[in-house]
Amino acid sequence: MIVSRAAIRRPVTVAMAFVAMVIVGAFAGARMSVEEYPDEEKPYVGVGVPYQSSSPQEIERNVTRPVEEILSTLGGIDRMFSHTRSDYVWVSIALDDDQDIATKGIEAKELVESIRHRLPDDIRHFNIRNRDDESEPILSFVISAAELGWLDAWRLLDARVRQVLERVPGVNSVRIFGGEQRYVRVALNPGRLEAHGLDVLDVERRLEAENFHLSAGHIDQARIETQLRPLGKFTEIQDIRDLPLSPDLTIGDVAEVTYAPLDESDQRRLNGEDALGLSVYKKPEANLVAVAEAVEEAADAAAEHAELASATFLTVGNNAESVIRALDNLIQNGIIGGVLSAIVLFAFIRRFIPSLLIAATVPLALVATMGAMYFAGLTLNVLSLVGLMLAVGLLVDNSVVVSESIALKRREHGLSPFEAADRGVTEVGTAITAGTLTTIVVFAPTVFLNTVESTTALANVAIPLCTSIAASLLIATTLIPALLARLPEGRREPRHRIFERLSVVYGKVVLFTLKHRYSALLVAALVASAGWFAYRQLDVNMNPQSDSGSLELRFWVRGTMALERMEGIVDEVEASILGAREELGIGDVSTTFDYDRGNIFMTMREDGKYAASVVQDRILEMMPDVPNVNFYFRSKRRGRDYRDGDGGIGVRLIGDSTARLMDISEEMIEIFETVPNFTNVHTQSESSRQDLVLRVKPEQAGQLGVTAQNLARSVSVALGGVQMRRGLDHGSWVDDIHLEIEDRDDIRIQDLMRLPIFLPDGDTVALEALADVEFQPSLRSIRRENRETNVTVEFSLKDITPAAARAEVEALLEGFEMPAGYRWEMGRDFDFEAEQFRDMLIMIGAAILLVYMLMAALFESVLFPSAVLFSIAYSAVGVMLFLWVTGTPLTMMAMIGMVLLAGIVVNNGIVLLNRTFQLMRDGTPREEAIVRAGRDRLRPILMTAATTVAGLIPLAVGDVRIGGTGESYMPMARAIIGGLTFATLITLLLTPLLFVHFDNLKRAAVAFWREATAPRQPAR
């Protein structure tokens, strides 16, 4: 090879080039960002519509459906979800992968603006986002401040900590929970208002008019410009009491102005105690580890403030720690794998310096890869590290083949070191180049995958892997021969009696199979059938549930109960969990709850003896049997993005009424709970509650000149209160001002009906003269998909595959009657399993086709590459057998391992056939050439297979997971080990056998063609 010959002649140039590569790679590696997962631009557009003071049913009819209707005209939509609450509408649009997100966001905003006239007038703005908000905090602190009051502690946290942390680059928001936050309550007395002929709207307008801040231009005086800023603000609570409503009347005469605690419905606890703390959320594009480190430094600095000297900060949740721990586990396993590969290498070569040179390929190639990743904009994450780990065992393959070829020339041909290096590299150069390319091209079919998530994940594995293997090829063809050419000849290479005997036995076995060709083919067919048998026994689960380091127990009440009753349920649930905390290996227990729902978030200790799924079952068994209360765990399955659920597998119910769908879902839950293989059966839909509905009497209101809007405004102040735009300014903080009716929490319907309503002529009239009120059931939220209302019944699987679960669901619901206009269908996760399996089969098939095309170009033949391709088929047999024997399920990770195998296992066949063709071109008879080629390449083939297997052993025997708690890498490592080991043994015997059959076929075809095209001799 020209490159190798130049490297041998100019060793200093080669050395300097690799020194420069190491410097650049080390510099790049030190500056690379550390993330949990790679950043991916999801094809997504979200539209939010804030809208207060209405029921979800009304908002769905007046806001959600018109917005959905106009957004459905947006091109390139894959799926559309909407979530309607009593104060907000969120529409999520999953776009096709080829769509321009920025353009679609602008187009979506223009479409919604075009129907503003169809929406309620009090909708002021829309929110357009191209990425999902972060759903979980990256850091959570709990603060103990026994010497400070709850109010002082809250204010200090807000001023000294929250505002400081929000200024940290990459932080999106910081939320305070616990403590006591108060507001200024202006509680109007209805009787006094009526006596003075006032309406609540009069008081509201007076407060807004007095508390303002605006610019009124400027004054030029003595060539100095002075800004004029009229300012009206409240600084003391007495300022509000003394605010005049008329010459002889102040607000204090018709209202009680006091401080009051904010609504206590949102309760938070930590380990059963009332909690005071902070949660930090990062921006989607920010670096997780960098932001978490910066936040911790800022929090430590803030805690040193004199006013917080008595406070103790405790970090109870740090997502960055789990990321760093997962990356450390991968790095440690990679180092162990590299050491094992080096040990195996030395055991084969038994010479220190050559072994050291070959082993040095690994760090050199990895450093070069770090530089390439940095300039390609990749991060160091759990997926890119997997690519580097997989490469550890493969990086020495090319150097092994080159060094063995050079050693063979020196040992058996007596060539000088320079000649041996030149001719040894030239002899195997084409083979190792083709072998490297076959490993690289197997990742090209990632373009056939349907989702950006899958493509991004495989790209982050493929780029480091392929780059490092390409770097190892460069090292093997330049640095290795340049150094081996200058090694002193020294003593002769130590004899390898085991390999000498093994090669003799191998030659005899090959000759035996060639003499009994058809019997050998029959045995090979029987072996292949064993792989099909093993596959039938496997647990095929493309989307296994993660063994999470945290659990989230959710529960909701059908209807609404008193906060004290809900607190009693929470006390009972917490007592059960905390009582079994040590036994189940549970760490911190964080609780949030309000009137009709609660969440309990539990962290799992690393030294716990039970898996997360077992802990879930145990906790569900401990839950109290409370009527109309549903307990379930949020699932952690890895499904498609933009899901409308908790992530479990299940059944979607579709119809017009959410309330009716929830009734149907409860019937279906009862059916599913009878199946032992279905656990954690639940629906993610939220509970319903009772709403007080105001119905205006249009005739009476019209006669008195009262508009429905003014009437609704007065009632909303009476029941819910209204927050003023500006608050009570204390300088370093501002207290909100709320205007409401006195004793509104205890107001009765009779009192509400007597609420005075101001008339245009200055008189007042009771509310009952203008409207009727009644209680009606109302929903907390409404979920829709593709403009259809739906509710999902979800469950977890226990000792059953998704395919079997699908058949079970279909059998259970075969006779289940749905009301007219309602239907059920299988959840997307069932289809997602099949789609993933199909995509991986397409990718494997495309990879095999590309490998075949590459080998056809190498051998300049369309026939002989088929002999090598059979090694891929037998690698699949090895995968199935090894997974079956070890009890490992066939997962998405195992399929990725099979994709990689398609490019690895053909390398042995390429090296073997390439040597066979060389010997045949030199005049060696075919059978003798086959045997000699096998004996010449036996040791490098076994060495490359053994080093690859050794590098993967830590992943295969450990339980390293994506992100520390996600899907295990074990199936992928075991698939590669089983497939490579089995295919290596089969290749050494089957490839020569198939080569002879194909060569005979070729010779017969050539003879037939020559005979058919030969000119016929004229008859005499």
N, C-alpha and C positions, 0 to 999 in steps of 0.2 A: 504494500500500500504506500502511496506517495506520502501521505501525512505521517505515517509511522516511520518511513525511511528518513524523512526530514527531522523528525523528533529524535531519532537515534543519533543523527549526525550533529544536532544542535541541542545538547542537553541543558546548557545554561539558559537558553531562550525558553525552553519548556519549563524549567524550574521557576524562572522569574514570572512567567505567565500564571503559573499556579499559585505562587506567592501573592501576586496581585489579586487573584480570584479569592484567596482566603481573606485578605484584608478587606476587600469590598463586601464579601459575604458576612464577615464578622461585624463590620460596621452596620450593614443593613439589618442583621439579626438583632442587634442591640436596639435598633430604632423601630422595630416592627410593633404594631399594635397587638395587644392581647385581648381577644374576645371569646365569648362562649360559642357563638355561631357566626358564620360569615354574614356580612351585610348583603341583603338582596333587595332589589327593587321590585316589590310585589305589584302586580297589575291590579291596582285597587284605587277606587275613589270613594270617599265617604262624604255624605251631605248631612249636616246637622241643622235642625230647625228648633231653636228654643221657643217655647210657647207655654206660658204659665196659666194657672187657674182654669183648668178644664179637665174633663175626664178623658181617659184613654180612648173610649169609644167615640167621643166627639172629635178628638184630635185625629183619630184614624180616618173618620169620614171627611173632615174638613181640611186636613193637612196631608196626612200620609198618602192617601189614595191619589189625590191630584199630583203630588210630587212624584210618586211611583209612576203614574201614567206618563208624565212628560219625560222622566228619566229613561223610561223604557224605549224611547226613540233614539237614545244614544247608541251609536254603533259599537260593535265589538264586545257586547255584554255576554259574560258566561253565566253568572247568576246574580240575583239581586235579593238582598235581605233588608227588612225594616224592623225596627224595634220602637214601639210607641209607648211612651210613659205619660204620666199626668203632667209633665213639665218639659218634655223633650221628645223629638222625633229624630232617629238616626237611621239613615238609609245607607247600607253598604253595598257597593257594586264591585263584584269580582269580574275583571276584564279578561279577555283573551290575552295570551302571553305576548302577542306581537303588537299590542296597542301602546301608543305613546301616552304615558300617564299624565304628564304635564298638560298636554293638549286636551285630554279628556276631562281633566279637572276644570279647565277654563270653560269648556263646552258645557259641562254639567251645571256650572254656576249660571251661565247665560240662559240655559233652558229653564232653570228654576226661577230666575228673574223674570222670564217672559210670562209666567203665570202668577205673578205677585197679585194681580187684580182678582184672582180666584181664591186667594188665601185670606184669612182673617186680617183685618187692618192693623191689629196690635202686634203682628209679627214684624220685628224691626230689622233682623239681619239673619244671614245664613252662615254656617261654618262649612268650609270645603277643605277636606284633608286628603292627601295622597298616601298617607300611611296611618296605620292603627296607632292609637295612643298606647303607651306602656301600661299594661294592666296590673302589674305588680311592682311594689317598690324595690329598689335595688339595695336600700339600707333602711333599717328601722331601729330607733333608739327608744329605750324606756328610761325615764328620768325619775329619780327619787329625790324629793325635796321636802323633807319632813318639817324643816324650820320655816318654810314658806307656805303661805296660804294658797289655796287652789287658784284664786284669782291672780295673785301676784306671780305665781309660778307660770300661769298661762301667758301673762303679759311679758314676763321676762323671756320666755321661750320664743314668743312672737317677735320681740324686738331684738334680742341678743343672739338668737340662734336661727330661727326660720329665715329672717331677712338676710342673714349672713350666708346661709347655705344656698339660698336661691340665686345668689350672685356667683356661685361656683360655675365655671364654664361646663356646659353639658347638662346641668340640672334643669329639668323642666318645671317641677313644682315641688313644694314641701308642705306637707299637711300636718297639723297638730291634732292629736286626739287626747281625750281625757281633760282633766282640769275643769275649771269653771270659767266660761266666757259669758259676759253679761251684756245687756243692751239697755237703752233708755226706753222705758215703757210709758207711753202717753195713753192712759186708760180713760176713755171718754165715758161720762155718765149719761146714758140715754135720756133720763128724766130731766137733767139740767139742760141738755141740748134742746129738748122739746120746749122747756120753759122759756128759753131765750130765743126761740125761733131759729135755731141753727141746725145745720146738717153736718155730718162727718166730713163731707167734701169741702165745706167752708174751712174747717180746721186744717185739713190737709193742704189746701191752697195757701193758707196763711203761713204755715210752717215752711213750705217750699219757697214762698216769696221772701221770707226773712233770712233764710240760710242759703246764701249763694256766694259765688266767686266768679267774676268775669272781668274782661278788659274793656275799658271805655275810652281808648285812644291815648293821646299824650298831650302835654303842655310844653310849648317852647318859651323859655324865659331866660334872658341873658345868655342866649346862644347855647343853652343847656336843655336837652330834651328830657322831660320827666314823664314817666308812664303814669297814667291815671287808672287805678284799680279799685273800684267800689267793692267793699268787702263786707259781707254780713255773715257772721258765724256765731254758733253757740259754743262757749267755752266752759260754762258752768250749767248745772242742771237747773239752777234758779233762773237762768236766762230764758229757759223754755216756759217755766211757770209764769214769769212776768210778761210774756209776750202778749200784747193787747189784741183782742178780737174786735173790740169796740171801745169807745172812750171810757166806759165804766166796767169793762169785762175783760178778764185775762184768761189764758188757757188754764191756769191754776184754778179758776172758778168753776170750770166745767169738766176738768179731768184731773186725775191723780198722776203726777209725773214722778216716777221712781226708777231705780235700777232693778232689773229682774234678770234671772238666769235664762240663757237661751234654752230652746226646746231640748229636753233631756231624752228624747226618743232614741237617739243614736248613742247607745251605750257601748263602752269598750272596756275590756279587762285583760289582764295578763296573769296567768296562773291563779285565777280565781279572785284577784284583787283589782280594784279600780286602777286604771292605768293612766299615766301621763307620758306622752311620748311624741315622737316625730317619725314620719315616713317620707322618704326621699324618692322622687321619681325622676328618671333621666329622660333626655330627649331621645327619640328613636335612632337618630344618626350618631349619637355620642358613643364613645368607647366605654364599655361597662367597667373594666378594671381601672382605667385611668380616672373616671369620674368617681368611683367608689373610694379610691385612695385620696383624691382631692377633698371629697366630702368628709372623710374621717379626719384629715388634717385640719380642715376648717372647724369641725365640731370640737376637736381637742383644743384648738385655740380659743373658741368661744366659751368652752367650759372653764377656762382660766380667768374669765371676767370676775371681778370682785363681787358683783351682785349674785353670781351663781356659785360662790365658794362653798355653800352648804349642799349643793346639788350633786348627785352621783349619776353619771351617764353609763348606761349598759346597752351594748349592741346586741340585739336579739335576732337580727336577720341581716345577713350580708351575702347577696348573691355572688359578689366577686370572689368570696372565699371558696365557694363551691366550684367556680370556674377554674381558679388557680389550682385547687386540689385535683380536679379532673385532669388538667394539663400536666401537673406534676406526676400523676399516676401514669399517664401516657409516656412521659419522658423517661420515668424510671423503668417502665416495661420496655421501652425502646433501647435503653442502655443495657438492660439485662439480655435482651435479644441479641444485641450487637456483640456482647461478651460471649454468649453461647455460640454465635456464628464463628467468632474468632477461634474459640476452643476447638470447634469441629474442623475448622480450616487447618489448624496446626496438627490435629490428629491425622489428617489426610496427608499433609505435605511433610511434616516431621522435620522441617528446617526453619529456623527462627527468622532469618532475614527475608526469605521469599514470603513467608507467612505474614510477616509484619508489613511488607510492601503491599500485599493484596488486601490485608485488613485496613490499611490506611486509605483505601478507596472509599470506605464508608464515610469517615468524617469529611474528607475532601469533597465528595459529591454532595453531602448534606449542607456544607457551608456554601457551596456554589448555588444550591437550590434556594437557600435563604436569601441570597442576593437577588435571584430571579424573582422570587415571590415578592420581595419588597418593591422592586421596580414595576411589577405587574399590579401593584395595589392590593395584594392579598394580605390577610391578617393571620396571626398565629392563633388558630382556634382548634376546637376538638376534632374537626374534620380534616384540616390541613395536616395536623399532627398524625392522624391515622395514615394519611398518604405517605408521610415520612417514615412511619413505623413499618408499614408494609414494604417500603423500599429497602429497609435495613438488610433483610436477608437476600434481596435480589442484587444489591449493588456489587457484590463480589463476583457475580456469575461471569461477567465478561472478562474480568481480570484473571479468574481461575482458568477459563478456557485458553486465554492468551498465554499465561505462564506455563500451563501444561503442554501447550503446543511447542513453546520455546524449549522447555525441558526435554521433550521428546526428541527434538532435533539435536540437542546437545548429547543426550544419552544414547540414542540408537544410531544416529548418523555421524556423530563425531565432529559436528560443525563447531566453529569458533563462536564465542559469545555474540559477536556482532552479526555474523551470518545466521546464527540460530534465531536471534531476535528478529531480524528482517524477514527471513523465510517463515518463521513460526507465526508472526502476525499476519503476513500475507496469506498464509494457508487458511486461517480461520477468520480473516477480516470480514469477508462477505457474509459468513454464517452468523457471526455475532452482531453485525449490523442489522441483518434481517431479523434476528431474534429480538433485538431491542425494538425495532420498528413494529413487530407483531405485538409486543406488550403495550406499545403506545397507541396503536390504532384501535385497540379494543374499546377505548373510551370515546372515540369519534361518534359512535351512535347515540351519545347523550342528547344529540339534537332531536332524536325521535321521541324523547320523553315529553309527557303532556304538561307537566307543571314546572314552573320556575323554581319551586322549592327543590324538587328532585334534581333538576339540571344544575342548580347552584351547589347543592350538596356534593354531587359527583364531580363537578368541576374542581371543588376545593380539595377533593381527594386525588383527582387525576393529575392536576397541574404539578403539585409537589412530587408525586410519584414518577410521572413521565419525565419531568425535568431532572430529577436525581438519576434516573436510569440513563438518560441521554448523557449526563455528566460522567457517569461511570463508564460509558462507552468511550468517551473522549479520553478519560484517564487510562483506560485499558489499551488504547491504540497509540498513546503518546508517552505518557509518563512511565508506565510499567515497562514497555520494551526498552526505553532509554535507560532506565536504571538496571534492568536485568542484563543488558548488553555490557555493563561495566562492573558487574559482580565478578569477583575472582572465581576462576574455575574451582579452585580448592579441591577438597576430596569429592569423590563421586557421590552422587545422590544415594541416600540410604535405600536399601532394598525394601520393598513393600510385599512381603511374602503372601500376606492375605489377599492383596489385589492380584498378585501374580497367579495364585491358585484360583481366585474367583474369575479372572479373565479366561483361564483355561477351561474351567467349567462352563462359563458363559458361551465360549466358542462352540463347545460340544452341544450345548442345549440349542443354540441357533441352528447348527447343522441338523440336529434331530428334527426340529420343527420344519426346516426346509424340505426334509425328506418325507415328512408326513404332513404335507401342507393342508389337505382337506380335513384331516382329523383335528389339526390345530385350529382351523377356522371354526369347526364345530364347538370345540372347547371355548374359544373366544365368544361365540354366540351365547353359550350357556352362562358365561361370566357376565355378559351384558344383561341377560335376563335377571340375574341376581340383583342388579341395580334397580330394575323396575320393581322387583319385590320389595326392596328396601324403601323405595319411594312410597309405595302403598302403605307402609307401616308408619311413615313420618307424620308428625304433627305440623301441618302446613299453616302457618300463621304469619302473614306478611306484615302485620301491624300489632305486635305484642304490646301489652300494657307495660308501661314503665314501672320500675320498682323505685318509686319516688322517695326522696328524702323528706317529704312533707305530705301531710294529709289535710284535706279540707272537708269537714263535716258541715253539711247544710241542712237546715230545716225551716219549714214554713207552715203557717197556720191557715187553714181554709176559713177566711173571714178575718176579723180583727178582735183582739182581746185587750184587756187592760194591761198597761205596762207592768204593773205589779205581778199579774199572773204570768206574763211572759218571763219576767225576771225569776219567778219561782221555777219555771221549767228549765231555764238556763242554769240555775243553781243546782238542780238535780242532775242535769247532764254533765256539768263541770265536775261535780262531786264524783260521779261514776268514772270519768276519765282520769281525774287526778288521783283517785284511789288505786287505779290500776296502772299508774304512770310508770313506776319502776319495773313492774312485771312486763309491760308491753314495750319498754324501751322508748318512751315518749319524752321529749325534751320540754320546751316551752309550749304553753297552751294559750293562744290568744283568741279572744272572743269579741264579736260585735253582734248587737241585736237591737231591734226596735219593736214596734207593736205587733208585727206579724211575720217576722223572719229573723233568722240568726245564722251566723257563720262561726265555726270554731276551727281555727287553723293550728295544726299540731306539727311540730318538727320532730323528726325521728333521730334518735341518738345512733351514732355509728357503732356502738357496742351492743345495740339491741339484738336479741336472739330471734326475733320474728321478722318475717318479710312484711312489707307494707300491706299486701293483700290479706294476710292473716290478721294483722292488727285491725284492718277495716271490719272484717267479719266479727271479730271479738267485740269491737265497740258497738256495732249495730245490734248485737245480741244484748248488750247492756242498756240500750236506750229504753226510757220509760214508755209505756203504752198509753199515750195521751190521745184522746179523740181529736180528729181533724188536724193532727200534726204529723207531717211526713219527714222522716230522717233519711238522708242519703249522702253518699260521698261523691264529690266532684271527680269525674274520671280524668285520667291523665293519658289517654290514648293519643298517638301521634297521627292525626288525620289531616284532611285538607285544611287549608287556611279558610278564613271567613266563615267558619262554622256557625250555626245558629243553635248551639247547645254546649254541653259541658265536655264533649269529647268522647262520649260513650257510643257503643254500637246500639242500634235500636230501630224503632218503627215510627214513621211520621204519620200523624193524623191531619187530614186536610179538610177544611170546610169553611163556613162563613162566620160562625160564632165561636169565639175563643171560650166562652163559658160552656157551651155545649161540648166543645172538644175536650175541655178539662174533665167534664163528667164522663165522657167516653174513655179518657186516659185512665181514670181511676178504675173503671171496669177492666181495662186491659192490664193494669198493674196487678190486679188480683189474680188474673189468669197466669201471668208470667211468674208471679211469686210461687206458684205451685211447681215450677221446674227447678230441680236442684242445681242445674248447671247455670242458671241465671241468678246472679246476685246483684245487690245494690240497685234494685229496680226503682226507677223514679222518673219524674218528669221535671224538666227545667223551668216550666212555666211558673209564674209567681201567683200568689194567692189573690183571691178576690176580697173585696171589702164593701162596706155599706157607705154610700154617698147620699148627702142631703141635696135633693134636686129642687131648684127654684123654677116655678112655672109662672111667667108673667101673664096677668089678665090684660090682654091687649086693649079691650074696650075701655076699661076703667083707667088704665095708664094713659091712654090717648086722650081721654076727656080731661085728665088732670095735667097733661103736658109733661109727663115723666117718660123719659126714654129708657129703653131696656139697659143701655150701657150705664147710665147714671144709677139705675136701680141695682145692677150687678156690682157696681163699684162700691156702693154703700154697704151691701151685704157682705162683700169680700172683706171689707175692713172689720165688720162686726165679727165674722167667723175666723178669718185667717190673719187679719191685720195687714198693714201695708208698711213697707220699709221706705223711709225718706231717702232721697238721693244723696244728701249729705248728712253726716253724723255730728256727734258732739266731739269737738276737736280738743284733745288734751296736749297737743304738741307732738309727743312721741308716739301716740296712738289715738285712734278715733273709735268711739263707741257708736254703734248703730242706733238710730232712732226709729222706733216702731209705733205706729198709730193704730190703736185697736179699741174695741169696746170693753168696758170694765167687766171683769169676771167672765171673759169669753170662753175660758176653759170649762166653766160650769153652766154656761148659758143653756136654758131650756127652750124648746120650740115655742112655748107660749111667750117667753120674753123676746125671742127673735121676731115673732109675728107683730109685737108691739113696737118694733124698732121704728123711730121717726124718720120719714123720708121727706126731704126738702122739696117744696113745689116752686115753680117759677114765680108765683105771685107772692112768695114770702111766707106762705103758710106751710104747715107740715101735716103729714097724714101717716097713719100706721102702715107698716108693710103689708099686713093682712088685707088691706083694702086694695092693694095693687098686685098681689101675687099669692100663689099657693105653694106650699112646700111638702115634699114627701121623700121618704127613704127609698133608694133603689140600689141594687147590687152593682158594684163597679169593679173593674179589673185593674190590677196594678200595672199591667203591661200587655201589649198585643204584639205578637211576632208573626211576620209574614215572609214568605220566600217566593220569588217570582210572581208577586202580586196575588198570592194565595195565603190566607190565614192558616197557620199550622201550629200544632203542638207535638212535641217529640217525646216518646216514651223510651227511655234509655236504660241499659243494664250492662253489667260486666259479665264476662264469661269465665267459667270455672270448669276445667277439665273437658273442654269442648272446643272444636275449631270453629271459625266463623262460617265455614261452609255447612258444617253440621248444625250450627245454630240457626242458619237461614232455613234449613229444612224443618227444624223444630218449630220455628215461628210460623212458617206457612201451614204446618199441620195444626197448630193450636188455633190459628185464626181462620181456618177453612170455613167454619160455620159461624163466625162472628158477624152479626148483622150490624151494618152501619145505617144511620138515618139517610133519607133521601138527600142527595146533594153533598154527602160526606163520603170520604174514602180513606183508606190507609195504603201505605206503600213502604217498602223496605227502606231503612235508613241508608244514607250515602256511604257509610262505612262498609256495608256489605259490597256495594259496587266498587268502592275504593280498593278493597282487597283484590277483587278480580282485575281491576284496571292496573294495579301495581304489578301483579303477576304477569299480566299480558305485556305490559311495557318492558319488563325485564326479559321476557322471552324474546320479544322483538329485538331488544338490545343485544342479547346473546347471539341471536341468529345473524344480525347485521355484523357483529364483531367477527363471527366465524367466517362470513363471506369476505370481509376485508382481509382477514388473515390468509384465507385461501388465495385471494388475488395477489397479495404480496408474495406469497411463496411461489405462485405460478410465474411471476415475473423473475424471481430469483432462479428457479430451476429451468426457466424457459420451457415450461411444460404445463399442460392443463391436467395431466394424468397423475404424475408422481406426487403432487401436493396432497392428493386424496389420501395417500398412505399416511401422511403426517396428521391429517385432520381427524383420523380415527382416535388419535391420542386425546383429542378434546372430548369426544364422546365417552371414552373410558375414564376421563377425569370426572365426568358427571357421575359415572357409576361409582367411582371411589368416594365422591362427595356423599352420595346417598347412603352407601354402606357405612361410612365413618360416622355420619350424623345419626344413623339408626343405632349403631353399636354404642355410641356415647350418649344416647338419649337427648340429642339436641334438636330443637324444632327447625324447620325450614322457614327462615325469615327473610326479610328484605336484605339484611346484612349478608346472609348466606348466599343469596342470589348475586349480590355485588362481588362476593368472593369468586363465584363461578364465572362472572364476566372477566375478572382478572385472570383466572385460570386459562381462559381461552387464548390469552396472549403468552402465558408462561410455559404451558406444557408443550407447545410446539417447538420451543427452543431446542429441546433434546433431539427431536426428530430432524430438525434442520441441521444441527451439528453432525448427526449421524449420517444422514443422506449426503450432505455436502462432502464429507470425507469419503464416502463410498464412490461418488462420482469422480472425485480426484484420483482415486486408485484405479478405477475402471478406465479413465482417460490415459493413465500411465501404462495400460496394457494388462492389468491384473484381471484374472477371470472373475466373473460376477460373484459366485459363491465365496471365493477366497477374499474378494474385496469387501463383501458384507461382513465376514467374520473379522478381518483385520480392522475394518473401520470401527466395529463394535468394541474390539479389544483396545484400540487406540483411544477411543472416546469414553470408555467405561468409567474411568476414574473421574474426569471432569464432570460427566453427567451426574454421577452419584454425589460428587462434592457440591455442585450447585443446588441439587435437590436438598441435601442435608443442611446446608447453610440457610436456605430459605425456611425450611421447617424449624430449625433451631431459633431463627429470628422471630418466629410466630408463636413459639411455645408459651411465653408469658401471657399473650392475649388469649390463647386457647385454654389455659388452665385457670386463669384469673377471671374476675368478673368486672373488668373495666367497662364503663358505660359512657354513652354520649352525655357530656355535661355532668358526669358523676352519677346521675340518677336516671338517665334515659335508656334507650335500647342498648343491649349488650353487644360488644364487638365479638364475643365468643363464637357465635355461629359462623361469622366470616372467617375467622382464623382457622376454625376446625374444618370448614369447607375447603380452604386452600391446602391445609395440611393433608387431609384425606385424599383430595383430588390429585394433588401433585405427587404424593407417594405412590398411589395406585397407578397413575398414568406413567410415572417413570419406569416402574417395573414392566408394565404392559408395553411401553414404547420400545424397550430394549428387545422384546421378542416379537411383538406384533408388527412393528414398522418394517423390519427386514422381510417378514413373511408377506406382507401386503406389497412391498416393493417388488418382490419376485413375481407375484401374481400379475401386478400391473405391467411389469417389464415383459412378461410372457404375452400379455394381451397386446402390448404395443408391437412386439416383434411379429405376432400373428397378423395384426392389422397391416403392418408394413409389408409383410410377405404377400398377403392377399392383394393389397393395392398394387404391388409391383407385378404380380401375376396377372391382375386384371387389366393393367395398363400396358403390359409388355406387348410389343408388336408380334402378331402371330406369324409363324413360318408358313409359307405357301405349301400346300399339299403337293407331294411329288407323284 
